[in-house]
Amino acid sequence: MAEAEKVEVVIVGAGLAGLACAYHLAAAGLEVLVIERGDFPGSKNVTGGRLYLHPLRSFFPHLWEEAPLERHVTKERLTAMGKGSSVTVELSSERFKEKPYHSHTILRAKFDPWLAERAAQKGAIIVPKSRVDDLLWQEGRVIGIVASEAEIHADVVVAADGAFSFMVEKAGLGKRRKPQDYAVGAKEVIELTSGAIEERFGLSHGEGAAQLFFGSLTEGMFGGGFLYTNIDTISLGVVVGINALMEKEPGFELHRLLDSFKERPEVKPLIEGGHPVEYSAHIVPEGGLESMPQVYGHGILVVGDAAGLALNTGLIVRGMDFALASGALAAQTIMEAKKRNDFSPASLSRYEELLKESFVLKGLETFREVPRFLQNPRLFNLYPQALSESLERLMWIGEEPKEKISTTLWREARRAFRFSAVRDLLRVWRI
Ligand SMILES: Cc1cc2nc3c(=O)[nH]c(=O)nc-3n(C[C@H](O)[C@H](O)[C@H](O)COP(=O)(O)OP(=O)(O)OC[C@H]3O[C@@H](n4cnc5c(N)ncnc54)[C@H](O)[C@@H]3O)c2cc1C
């Protein structure tokens, strides 16, 4: 890399947020340099595996037909795990089978390089294997970055460096980081034939399943498990709150949780005979709106996970659509600022306005209370255990005569659900 280059925009990180921003800026004719520390875009990126497309269609109207998407999800499962039993709710819907499909599983090792290629075709320069170490400042304004000892000047720097963003920290835009604002996920991609996947999940050709798990698999910690079917692989993983992990015994290892999860009878037959072909671990922002940093500064914008734009409601996990949309909105802001030749905070604050008007901050606002709600350990031990045990007792026929359903239910309710359950139920109405 040549010393003291100048480009119009430098983007730190070639994840979905950075690449989306680069794609739009380059398409509009701006000089864009994307710097990525990984060997190639996608090499350091982890997701569970499902991308919701409908919110994104207006941002990228022509992109999806040729995108390397895996399966369109037609079957949703939610499993509450007790210690020796579990309850699974399955939703199949004809609506999920209608084109254009509402969600697809994806693999980042395929998707990100493809998006990088699209951005490069528009004119963006993407430099992998290079880490941005610092920001360059002049009179309180960000004027570029330092990467691999080279200084690169820019009108605007876009921090797209993911959860735990060092650019946000260096720009002084972040709030104090708290362990409860982050979770950590461990994931395996397991190879199976596409026929085996369709047979095991009861899917037609090309269809996919998404399954979320909560309960005893995380040993009482805030978190859960996920399973997504790809064309000929399964993405399987666990996510646990960092706060909960810190309270666990020293030396506790996340991959042990994933290994036990794979041995559960609800999971083992689904992956039997499959070969793990990829293992990864990654941080997830879980703090929601309350933990977001300021998303603009003098000469700098913050997008995707770096801005804390992720949402886990327990039923739905989103982050990739937020990353792509925030990248596109940052690009729009930069194009407008460029016309005014004004990259001051007042000018770049337009980005926050655009985020607020979009599904991104509207979604995070709607679910503002969720992160606090999910910090309740009863959701991960008492309730899934009680639910699966109660149903097991209702279904069990032993030697003794069967009692009335209401008697079983009342006894189980008294045993498991005390005053705290009423409080928890009331909290549900707030989310
Ligand atoms: C286990 C797990 C499961 C998830 N499941 C889902 C799901 O099913 N659906 C969903 O929508 N979302 C999901 N998410 C969230 C989603 O993956 C993220 O929100 C999304 O990847 C964020 O994209 P991003 O571009 O902001 O960040 P990233 O994809 O993390 O990209 C950041 C990039 O910046 C690079 N970088 C970092 N620092 C530097 C530096 N100093 N110099 C140069 N480059 C740098 C990194 O190498 C990386 O490529 C999940 C996340 C995890 C971890």
The ligand as an SDF file (V2000), in Angstrom:
LIG
                    3D

 53 58  0  0  0  0  0  0  0  0999 V2000
  -23.3400  -16.9770   16.2740 C   0  0  0  0  0  0  0  0  0  0  0  0
  -24.0750  -15.8610   15.5600 C   0  0  0  0  0  0  0  0  0  0  0  0
  -25.3170  -16.1090   15.0080 C   0  0  0  0  0  0  0  0  0  0  0  0
  -25.9850  -15.0890   14.3190 C   0  0  0  0  0  0  0  0  0  0  0  0
  -27.1560  -15.3750   13.6740 N   0  0  0  0  0  0  0  0  0  0  0  0
  -27.7120  -14.4540   12.8610 C   0  0  0  0  0  0  0  0  0  0  0  0
  -28.8050  -14.7870   12.0050 C   0  0  0  0  0  0  0  0  0  0  0  0
  -29.2160  -15.9470   11.9010 O   0  0  0  0  0  0  0  0  0  0  0  0
  -29.3570  -13.7920   11.2540 N   0  0  0  0  0  0  0  0  0  0  0  0
  -28.8800  -12.5040   11.2650 C   0  0  0  0  0  0  0  0  0  0  0  0
  -29.4060  -11.6700   10.5420 O   0  0  0  0  0  0  0  0  0  0  0  0
  -27.8360  -12.1730   12.0380 N   0  0  0  0  0  0  0  0  0  0  0  0
  -27.2290  -13.1110   12.8160 C   0  0  0  0  0  0  0  0  0  0  0  0
  -26.1190  -12.8010   13.5570 N   0  0  0  0  0  0  0  0  0  0  0  0
  -25.6330  -11.3990   13.5260 C   0  0  0  0  0  0  0  0  0  0  0  0
  -24.9180  -11.0850   12.2230 C   0  0  0  0  0  0  0  0  0  0  0  0
  -24.0330  -12.1100   11.8790 O   0  0  0  0  0  0  0  0  0  0  0  0
  -24.1700   -9.7640   12.3660 C   0  0  0  0  0  0  0  0  0  0  0  0
  -25.0670   -8.7850   12.7970 O   0  0  0  0  0  0  0  0  0  0  0  0
  -23.5210   -9.3380   11.0530 C   0  0  0  0  0  0  0  0  0  0  0  0
  -22.5550  -10.2700   10.6520 O   0  0  0  0  0  0  0  0  0  0  0  0
  -22.8610   -7.9740   11.2070 C   0  0  0  0  0  0  0  0  0  0  0  0
  -22.1560   -7.6460   10.0330 O   0  0  0  0  0  0  0  0  0  0  0  0
  -21.0330   -6.5270   10.0790 P   0  0  0  0  0  0  0  0  0  0  0  0
  -20.6070   -6.3040    8.6820 O   0  0  0  0  0  0  0  0  0  0  0  0
  -21.5010   -5.3620   10.8760 O   0  0  0  0  0  0  0  0  0  0  0  0
  -19.8580   -7.1680   10.9570 O   0  0  0  0  0  0  0  0  0  0  0  0
  -18.8730   -8.3760   10.6080 P   0  0  0  0  0  0  0  0  0  0  0  0
  -19.5110   -9.3490    9.7170 O   0  0  0  0  0  0  0  0  0  0  0  0
  -18.3380   -8.8450   11.9180 O   0  0  0  0  0  0  0  0  0  0  0  0
  -17.7030   -7.6670    9.7760 O   0  0  0  0  0  0  0  0  0  0  0  0
  -16.7170   -6.8760   10.3830 C   0  0  0  0  0  0  0  0  0  0  0  0
  -15.4600   -6.9900    9.5280 C   0  0  0  0  0  0  0  0  0  0  0  0
  -14.4970   -6.0670    9.9700 O   0  0  0  0  0  0  0  0  0  0  0  0
  -13.2170   -6.6890    9.9250 C   0  0  0  0  0  0  0  0  0  0  0  0
  -12.3620   -5.9500   10.8520 N   0  0  0  0  0  0  0  0  0  0  0  0
  -12.4830   -5.8370   12.1950 C   0  0  0  0  0  0  0  0  0  0  0  0
  -11.5290   -5.0370   12.6990 N   0  0  0  0  0  0  0  0  0  0  0  0
  -10.7770   -4.6480   11.6370 C   0  0  0  0  0  0  0  0  0  0  0  0
   -9.6230   -3.8130   11.5150 C   0  0  0  0  0  0  0  0  0  0  0  0
   -9.0880   -3.2030   12.5780 N   0  0  0  0  0  0  0  0  0  0  0  0
   -9.1000   -3.6390   10.2890 N   0  0  0  0  0  0  0  0  0  0  0  0
   -9.6470   -4.2290    9.1810 C   0  0  0  0  0  0  0  0  0  0  0  0
  -10.7400   -5.0330    9.2490 N   0  0  0  0  0  0  0  0  0  0  0  0
  -11.3000   -5.2290   10.4530 C   0  0  0  0  0  0  0  0  0  0  0  0
  -13.5040   -8.1230   10.3420 C   0  0  0  0  0  0  0  0  0  0  0  0
  -12.4690   -8.9900    9.9520 O   0  0  0  0  0  0  0  0  0  0  0  0
  -14.8030   -8.3770    9.6300 C   0  0  0  0  0  0  0  0  0  0  0  0
  -14.6290   -8.8930    8.3390 O   0  0  0  0  0  0  0  0  0  0  0  0
  -25.4230  -13.7900   14.2350 C   0  0  0  0  0  0  0  0  0  0  0  0
  -24.1630  -13.5520   14.8040 C   0  0  0  0  0  0  0  0  0  0  0  0
  -23.4750  -14.5780   15.4220 C   0  0  0  0  0  0  0  0  0  0  0  0
  -22.0930  -14.3170   15.9490 C   0  0  0  0  0  0  0  0  0  0  0  0
  1  2  1  0
  2  3  1  0
  2 52  2  0
  3  4  2  0
  4  5  1  0
  4 50  1  0
  5  6  2  0
  6  7  1  0
  6 13  1  0
  7  8  2  0
  7  9  1  0
  9 10  1  0
 10 11  2  0
 10 12  1  0
 12 13  2  0
 13 14  1  0
 14 15  1  0
 14 50  1  0
 15 16  1  0
 16 17  1  0
 16 18  1  0
 18 19  1  0
 18 20  1  0
 20 21  1  0
 20 22  1  0
 22 23  1  0
 23 24  1  0
 24 25  2  0
 24 26  1  0
 24 27  1  0
 27 28  1  0
 28 29  2  0
 28 30  1  0
 28 31  1  0
 31 32  1  0
 32 33  1  0
 33 34  1  0
 33 48  1  0
 34 35  1  0
 35 36  1  0
 35 46  1  0
 36 37  1  0
 36 45  1  0
 37 38  2  0
 38 39  1  0
 39 40  1  0
 39 45  2  0
 40 41  1  0
 40 42  2  0
 42 43  1  0
 43 44  2  0
 44 45  1  0
 46 47  1  0
 46 48  1  0
 48 49  1  0
 50 51  2  0
 51 52  1  0
 52 53  1  0
M  END
$$$$
